[in-house]
Amino acid sequence: MSLPDVAAGVWRHWKGRDYLVLGLAHDADHEGRTVVVYVPLYDVPGPRLAVRTLGDFLGEASPGVARFRYLGPA
């Protein structure tokens, strides 16, 4: 199975905050589920690492508006 390209680097959420994408990972509890592992580039309480399913990460926040867009390497 070929996965879409999700480059490591800085991505901007449609709401304007930036995130450092580390790469893709598999969900150990769900066979075939791929997640994107990323770190917010702003202060957040609690754990620093975040994950989102690949489909959700590459999806649209609303029609015609990508949830995340690639800005470039870190």
N, CA and C atoms as a LAMMPS dump frame, in Angstrom:
ITEM: TIMESTEP
0
ITEM: NUMBER OF ATOMS
222
ITEM: BOX BOUNDS ff ff ff
-5.0000000000000000e+02 5.0000000000000000e+02
-5.0000000000000000e+02 5.0000000000000000e+02
-5.0000000000000000e+02 5.0000000000000000e+02
ITEM: ATOMS id mol type element x y z
1 1 1 N 0.836 -1.182 0
2 1 2 C 0 0 0
3 1 3 C 0.88 1.245 0
4 2 1 N 0.598 2.161 -0.881
5 2 2 C 1.356 3.399 -0.973
6 2 3 C 0.667 4.491 -0.162
7 3 1 N 1.442 5.163 0.673
8 3 2 C 0.89 6.23 1.51
9 3 3 C 1.112 7.59 0.857
10 4 1 N 0.203 8.53 1.071
11 4 2 C 0.433 9.891 0.572
12 4 3 C 1.69 10.472 1.211
13 5 1 N 2.338 11.371 0.514
14 5 2 C 3.549 12.002 1.027
15 5 3 C 3.188 13.078 2.045
16 6 1 N 3.677 12.908 3.247
17 6 2 C 3.54 13.925 4.29
18 6 3 C 4.963 14.237 4.733
19 7 1 N 5.501 15.317 4.212
20 7 2 C 6.895 15.669 4.474
21 7 3 C 7.084 16.107 5.921
22 8 1 N 8.197 15.688 6.505
23 8 2 C 8.582 16.21 7.81
24 8 3 C 8.895 17.691 7.628
25 9 1 N 8.522 18.478 8.605
26 9 2 C 8.77 19.91 8.526
27 9 3 C 7.63 20.68 9.163
28 10 1 N 7.551 21.958 8.832
29 10 2 C 6.56 22.84 9.443
30 10 3 C 5.296 22.886 8.591
31 11 1 N 4.183 22.656 9.267
32 11 2 C 2.867 22.704 8.637
33 11 3 C 2.018 23.716 9.389
34 12 1 N 1.168 24.447 8.663
35 12 2 C 0.274 25.423 9.298
36 12 3 C -1.153 24.891 9.289
37 13 1 N -1.763 24.905 10.467
38 13 2 C -3.17 24.538 10.62
39 13 3 C -4.018 25.672 10.046
40 14 1 N -5.19 25.346 9.566
41 14 2 C -6.036 26.363 8.942
42 14 3 C -6.412 27.49 9.904
43 15 1 N -6.304 27.247 11.211
44 15 2 C -6.591 28.3 12.185
45 15 3 C -5.377 29.2 12.434
46 16 1 N -4.214 28.878 11.813
47 16 2 C -3.063 29.771 11.869
48 16 3 C -1.9 29.35 12.739
49 17 1 N -2.028 28.278 13.509
50 17 2 C -0.909 27.832 14.354
51 17 3 C -0.005 26.884 13.579
52 18 1 N 1.289 26.905 13.902
53 18 2 C 2.266 26.067 13.21
54 18 3 C 2.632 24.842 14.041
55 19 1 N 2.958 23.771 13.314
56 19 2 C 3.289 22.483 13.924
57 19 3 C 4.486 21.88 13.206
58 20 1 N 5.321 21.185 13.946
59 20 2 C 6.447 20.46 13.373
60 20 3 C 6.038 19.001 13.204
61 21 1 N 5.903 18.561 11.967
62 21 2 C 5.569 17.166 11.691
63 21 3 C 6.85 16.348 11.744
64 22 1 N 6.83 15.294 12.567
65 22 2 C 7.988 14.411 12.708
66 22 3 C 7.94 13.276 11.703
67 23 1 N 6.742 12.815 11.371
68 23 2 C 6.609 11.733 10.406
69 23 3 C 5.328 10.952 10.622
70 24 1 N 5.255 9.818 9.938
71 24 2 C 4.099 8.935 10.028
72 24 3 C 4.394 7.78 10.973
73 25 1 N 3.338 7.238 11.565
74 25 2 C 3.46 6.085 12.455
75 25 3 C 2.237 5.205 12.269
76 26 1 N 2.35 3.963 12.721
77 26 2 C 1.169 3.093 12.683
78 26 3 C 0.518 3.116 14.058
79 27 1 N -0.782 2.946 14.072
80 27 2 C -1.531 2.855 15.319
81 27 3 C -1.471 1.402 15.765
82 28 1 N -0.808 1.135 16.865
83 28 2 C -0.6 -0.24 17.327
84 28 3 C -1.899 -0.937 17.71
85 29 1 N -2.955 -0.188 17.969
86 29 2 C -4.231 -0.777 18.353
87 29 3 C -5.189 -0.999 17.18
88 30 1 N -4.864 -0.423 16.02
89 30 2 C -5.761 -0.519 14.874
90 30 3 C -4.957 -0.83 13.61
91 31 1 N -5.017 -2.065 13.174
92 31 2 C -4.274 -2.475 11.981
93 31 3 C -4.7 -1.632 10.784
94 32 1 N -3.717 -1.126 10.07
95 32 2 C -3.988 -0.347 8.874
96 32 3 C -4.239 1.133 9.116
97 33 1 N -4.246 1.572 10.366
98 33 2 C -4.464 3 10.64
99 33 3 C -3.113 3.687 10.754
100 34 1 N -2.918 4.692 9.935
101 34 2 C -1.688 5.483 9.954
102 34 3 C -1.979 6.835 10.583
103 35 1 N -1.054 7.284 11.43
104 35 2 C -1.203 8.583 12.073
105 35 3 C -0.009 9.475 11.743
106 36 1 N -0.24 10.772 11.803
107 36 2 C 0.809 11.774 11.656
108 36 3 C 1.218 12.192 13.06
109 37 1 N 2.519 12.197 13.329
110 37 2 C 3.051 12.59 14.639
111 37 3 C 3.62 14 14.498
112 38 1 N 3.168 14.901 15.375
113 38 2 C 3.611 16.289 15.262
114 38 3 C 3.705 16.949 16.634
115 39 1 N 4.381 18.103 16.641
116 39 2 C 4.617 18.859 17.871
117 39 3 C 4.149 20.293 17.64
118 40 1 N 3.301 20.82 18.501
119 40 2 C 2.921 22.229 18.378
120 40 3 C 4.146 23.128 18.552
121 41 1 N 4.236 24.164 17.742
122 41 2 C 5.34 25.121 17.859
123 41 3 C 4.905 26.341 18.668
124 42 1 N 4.118 26.081 19.686
125 42 2 C 3.678 27.096 20.631
126 42 3 C 3.473 26.389 21.966
127 43 1 N 3.387 27.152 23.023
128 43 2 C 3.246 26.557 24.36
129 43 3 C 1.86 25.95 24.534
130 44 1 N 1.841 24.702 24.957
131 44 2 C 0.589 24.019 25.286
132 44 3 C 0.802 23.271 26.602
133 45 1 N -0.237 23.183 27.412
134 45 2 C -0.105 22.403 28.642
135 45 3 C -0.143 20.912 28.328
136 46 1 N 0.482 20.124 29.156
137 46 2 C 0.415 18.677 28.988
138 46 3 C 1.441 18.14 28.008
139 47 1 N 1.18 16.939 27.489
140 47 2 C 2.131 16.286 26.58
141 47 3 C 2.391 17.116 25.328
142 48 1 N 3.612 17.075 24.851
143 48 2 C 3.998 17.869 23.676
144 48 3 C 3.685 17.172 22.358
145 49 1 N 3.799 15.85 22.317
146 49 2 C 3.548 15.149 21.054
147 49 3 C 2.054 14.994 20.826
148 50 1 N 1.658 15.122 19.552
149 50 2 C 0.257 14.95 19.179
150 50 3 C 0.198 14.017 17.978
151 51 1 N -0.929 13.339 17.816
152 51 2 C -1.149 12.497 16.641
153 51 3 C -2.534 12.783 16.083
154 52 1 N -2.66 12.563 14.792
155 52 2 C -3.931 12.717 14.098
156 52 3 C -3.929 11.696 12.976
157 53 1 N -5.057 11.103 12.682
158 53 2 C -5.068 10.128 11.588
159 53 3 C -4.638 10.809 10.297
160 54 1 N -4.018 10.029 9.436
161 54 2 C -3.527 10.557 8.163
162 54 3 C -4.666 11.181 7.358
163 55 1 N -5.802 10.492 7.304
164 55 2 C -6.938 11.018 6.556
165 55 3 C -7.432 12.345 7.096
166 56 1 N -7.467 12.468 8.414
167 56 2 C -7.909 13.715 9.038
168 56 3 C -6.892 14.824 8.793
169 57 1 N -5.609 14.494 8.915
170 57 2 C -4.548 15.482 8.712
171 57 3 C -4.591 16.051 7.297
172 58 1 N -4.768 15.188 6.302
173 58 2 C -4.769 15.616 4.903
174 58 3 C -6.138 16.084 4.419
175 59 1 N -7.136 15.963 5.27
176 59 2 C -8.489 16.331 4.883
177 59 3 C -8.729 17.825 4.887
178 60 1 N -9.985 18.167 4.653
179 60 2 C -10.395 19.562 4.618
180 60 3 C -11.081 19.95 5.927
181 61 1 N -10.811 21.171 6.384
182 61 2 C -11.48 21.706 7.564
183 61 3 C -12.91 22.1 7.198
184 62 1 N -13.066 22.588 5.991
185 62 2 C -14.362 22.899 5.4
186 62 3 C -14.153 22.792 3.888
187 63 1 N -15.198 22.761 3.099
188 63 2 C -15.012 22.587 1.651
189 63 3 C -14.025 23.596 1.052
190 64 1 N -12.982 23.063 0.422
191 64 2 C -11.967 23.899 -0.22
192 64 3 C -10.895 24.452 0.696
193 65 1 N -10.959 24.132 1.982
194 65 2 C -9.972 24.633 2.951
195 65 3 C -9.225 23.451 3.553
196 66 1 N -7.944 23.308 3.176
197 66 2 C -7.13 22.21 3.714
198 66 3 C -6.926 22.41 5.209
199 67 1 N -6.995 21.311 5.967
200 67 2 C -6.792 21.392 7.423
201 67 3 C -5.361 21.842 7.733
202 68 1 N -4.37 21.294 7.022
203 68 2 C -2.966 21.675 7.182
204 68 3 C -2.356 21.936 5.817
205 69 1 N -1.39 22.857 5.771
206 69 2 C -0.623 23.061 4.536
207 69 3 C 0.86 23.133 4.889
208 70 1 N 1.648 22.564 4.004
209 70 2 C 3.104 22.462 4.222
210 70 3 C 3.756 23.808 3.983
211 71 1 N 4.597 24.245 4.935
212 71 2 C 5.342 25.503 4.797
213 71 3 C 6.779 25.27 4.372
214 72 1 N 7.376 24.153 4.791
215 72 2 C 8.753 23.873 4.405
216 72 3 C 9.478 23.098 5.495
217 73 1 N 10.751 22.772 5.206
218 73 2 C 11.535 22.019 6.18
219 73 3 C 11.776 22.848 7.443
220 74 1 N 12.014 22.142 8.522
221 74 2 C 12.236 22.813 9.818
222 74 3 C 13.595 23.453 9.862
